[in-house]
Amino acid sequence: MARTALERAWRTMDQLGEDDPYGCFDPDRLAGFDGLCALYSGNAAEVHQQLARSKATLTKSRDAVQRGILNADAALARLRLGDHIHDALLGS
C-alpha cells in the first residue's frame, strides 16, 4: 500500500508546475519518503540510493528539519540493515 501511494506521489510530482501551491514538496523531499519505504520493505540498495539523493539535494537552510529527519531515517537504516548504510549515507 505504501509503495502504491509513493508511485502516485511520483506521478503527481511529474504533473506539478512552477506555480503550483504544492510545488514546495519536491522530488528531493519525496526521495526521502521513498527511502524510508524501502527501509521498511528491506531493500537496502534503494534505501541508500534514495536517502543519499535527499541528503545531497536538501542543502538550503529551510531544509534543516528535513535533513534531521533524513539523519534519523539513516540511523534507523543502520540499525536494521547494518553499518555499511551509515558509512554510505553519513560518512564515518
Backbone as a ProteinNet text record, in pm:
[ID]
protein_1_A
[PRIMARY]
MARTALERAWRTMDQLGEDDPYGCFDPDRLAGFDGLCALYSGNAAEVHQQLARSKATLTKSRDAVQRGILNADAALARLRLGDHIHDALLGS
[TERTIARY]
81.2	0	87.1	193.6	282	349.3	390	455.4	359.3	233.7	133.1	115.1	110	96.1	216.8	336	455.6	457.2	413.4	406.7	310.8	199.1	103.6	167	240.9	306.9	409.7	487.1	585.2	514.5	402.7	328.2	278.4	231.8	185.3	300.3	418.1	536.7	561.7	545.3	569	469.6	353.5	248.7	249.6	324.1	324.2	396.7	342.3	406.3	478.7	550.7	627.5	539.9	420.7	333.2	237	249.3	159.3	183.9	78	97.7	162	157.4	220.5	361.8	410	542.5	655.5	628.1	733.3	767.3	677.7	707.2	761.8	893.3	958.9	1013.7	1066.5	1120	1231.8	1307.1	1415	1359.6	1249.5	1185.6	1117.3	1053.5	984	1081.7	1203.1	1304.2	1331.4	1326	1344.7	1234.4	1110.8	999.2	1013.1	1060.4	1082.9	1188.6	1293.1	1397.5	1344.6	1260	1201.1	1112.4	1036.2	952.3	1040.7	1151.5	1244.4	1303.3	1329.2	1381.1	1283.6	1157.7	1058.6	1031.8	1065.4	1049.4	1178.5	1286.2	1411.5	1500	1477.6	1555.1	1672.4	1784.2	1898.5	1954.1	1963.2	2019.4	1934.8	1804.1	1716	1717.6	1728.5	1739.2	1857.8	1970.7	2091.8	2074.1	2023.3	2008.5	1916.7	1802.7	1704	1744.1	1792	1832.3	1955.3	2048	2165.7	2124.1	2028.2	1978.3	1921.7	1840.4	1782.9	1891.9	1985.1	2091.6	2171.3	2197.4	2278.2	2205.2	2073.7	1999.6	1934.2	1914.9	1848.7	1954.8	2000.7	2114.1	2078.6	1958	1920	1887.6	1893	1864.7	1722.1	1628.1	1489.2	1474.1	1577.7	1575.4	1630.1	1664.1	1728.4	1643.9	1514.8	1428.6	1425.3	1413.9	1409.9	1541.5	1654.5	1784	1789.3	1731.7	1726.2	1646.2	1534.8	1452.2	1529.8	1599.1	1679.5	1787.2	1852.6	1955.6	1895.4	1776.3	1708.7	1673.9	1627.2	1596.8	1723.6	1834.7	1961.6	2008.3	1987	2023.2	1939.4	1810.1	1723.6	1768.5	1807.6	1858	1983.3	2068.6	2190.9	2156.4	2060.7	2020.9	1962.3	1884.9	1815.4	1897.7	1981.2	2048.6	2199.1	2254.5	2397.7	2474.6	2598	2682.3	2715.7	2715.9	2752.7	2660.8	2535.2	2441.3	2480.6	2528.2	2573.1	2693.4	2790.1	2909.3	2876.5	2785.9	2749	2670.1	2584.9	2498.4	2554	2611.2	2652.5	2802.9	2876.1	3021.4	3070.7	3170.6	3221.3	3354.3
-118.1	0	126.7	128.2	244.8	264.6	155.8	165.2	225.7	186.3	241.1	390.2	430.4	573.4	652.1	596.9	665.6	675.7	571.7	576.6	686.9	700.2	807.9	944.4	954.5	1081.4	1118.2	1021	1049.4	1094.1	1030.4	1073.2	1216.4	1248.9	1384.9	1484	1447.3	1534.2	1569.8	1471.6	1494.5	1593.7	1609.1	1695.8	1836.3	1858.3	1989.7	2093.4	2211.8	2322.3	2412.9	2508.1	2601.8	2679.7	2716.3	2799.8	2719.2	2589.7	2505.4	2525.5	2541.1	2562.7	2443.2	2327.2	2209.9	2188.2	2281.8	2270.7	2273.1	2318.1	2320.6	2179.3	2085.3	1944.9	1886.2	1880.8	1847.9	1704.2	1662.5	1526.7	1496.8	1599	1577	1533.1	1592.4	1552.5	1415.6	1394.9	1268.6	1151.1	1175	1068.5	1016.9	1104.8	1061.4	966.8	997.7	908.8	776.3	784	662	575.1	638.8	565.4	499.5	570.7	514.5	394.7	404.9	293	173.4	199.6	91.7	28.2	108.6	55.5	-44.9	-8.1	-96.8	-220.2	-213.5	-332.5	-413.4	-364.5	-439	-425.3	-325.2	-305.5	-210.5	-264.9	-184.3	-96.4	-148	-69.8	53.4	38.2	151.2	250.8	199.9	289.9	382.2	323.8	402.1	504.1	459.5	547	664.9	639.2	745	839.5	785.8	873.2	956.2	896	971.2	1081.8	1054.6	1157.4	1275.7	1245.8	1353.4	1432	1360.1	1427.6	1521.1	1479.7	1560.3	1685.3	1683.5	1794.7	1888	1843.3	1926.6	2008.1	2114.6	2190.3	2330.3	2376.3	2511.6	2514.9	2634	2645.8	2600.6	2621.3	2578.5	2427	2357.4	2211.6	2146.1	2226.1	2172.5	2066.2	2090.2	1992.2	1862.9	1874.5	1755.5	1678.7	1750.2	1682.6	1607.6	1666.4	1598.3	1469.8	1476.1	1356.3	1252.7	1298.9	1210.4	1141.2	1216.4	1156	1051.8	1077.9	979.5	854.4	874.2	759.5	679.6	750.8	682.7	604	659.6	587.6	461.5	472.4	354.7	250.9	297.6	206.2	134.9	208.8	147.9	37.2	64.4	-36.1	-160.1	-138.8	-251.7	-323.2	-245.7	-302.9	-316.1	-260.5	-274.8	-145.6	-147.4	-28.5	24.9	-59.8	-11.1	100.3	98.2	203.8	334.9	329.8	450.2	511	430.7	481.6	546.1	487.7	540.4	670.8	684.6	799.9	914	882.8	986	1005.9	915.1	923.3	888.9	811.1	771.6	702.8
0	0	0	79.9	83.4	-52	-114.8	-245.9	-347.8	-344.3	-435.4	-412.6	-287	-255.5	-304.5	-289.2	-337.6	-489.5	-556.1	-701.9	-747.8	-678.7	-710.8	-683.7	-574.2	-541.7	-648.2	-695.6	-801.4	-929.7	-962.8	-1082.5	-1065.3	-945.1	-917.8	-930.8	-882.1	-893.9	-1040	-1126.3	-1269.3	-1328.4	-1265.3	-1318.7	-1259.1	-1152.5	-1086.9	-1171.6	-1173.6	-1243.3	-1145.4	-1197.8	-1115.6	-1017.6	-1059.2	-977.4	-890.3	-890.8	-812.8	-663.4	-585.2	-440.8	-370.1	-430.7	-371.5	-423.9	-502.7	-561.4	-460.5	-337.8	-236.3	-188.4	-210.2	-180.9	-308.6	-317.8	-443.1	-443.9	-558	-568.8	-468.9	-429.3	-333.1	-198.3	-156.6	-32.1	-46.3	-159.8	-182.4	-184.3	-230.5	-232	-90.9	7.4	145.3	190.5	153.1	186	112.6	-9.6	-87.5	-19.6	31	102.8	228.9	301.9	422.9	390.1	282.6	239.6	203.1	135.9	100.2	225.5	327.5	453.1	513	517.8	577.5	493	364.2	280.7	272.4	336.1	341.1	219.4	137.4	15.8	44.2	90.2	133.5	21.3	-99	-209.3	-237.7	-234.7	-261.3	-145.7	-22.6	92.3	71.4	41.1	19.9	-91.1	-203.5	-320.2	-289.8	-232.4	-210.8	-97.3	13.6	123	85.2	12.5	-33	-129.9	-215	-308.1	-230.3	-130.6	-49.9	21.5	82.2	156.9	66.7	-54	-146	-194.5	-194.5	-254.2	-153.6	-31.1	69.8	144.5	82.1	135.3	184.5	158.6	199.2	348.4	405.8	548.7	581.3	489.3	513.9	512.3	468.9	463.1	590.4	690.9	811.5	880	893.3	959.1	878.2	747.9	662.3	671.3	678.3	694.5	828.1	932	1060.7	1052.4	983.1	963.3	882.5	779.9	696.7	780.6	868	952.8	1047.4	1098.1	1183.1	1101.8	979.6	892.7	862.8	839.3	811.7	934.5	1052.9	1175.2	1190.4	1161.1	1166.8	1064.5	946.1	842.9	892.5	962.2	1015.5	1114.8	1200.6	1298.7	1232.9	1127.5	1064	957.9	886	769	785.4	890.8	915.9	897	940.2	941.1	802.1	700.4	567.3	519.6	558.9	518.5	585.1	708.2	779.4	709.3	675.8	610.1	477.2	403.9	272.6	282.5	382.5	392.2	475	588	681.8	686.6	631.1	637.1	776.9	783.2	914.9	899.9
[MASK]
++++++++++++++++++++++++++++++++++++++++++++++++++++++++++++++++++++++++++++++++++++++++++++

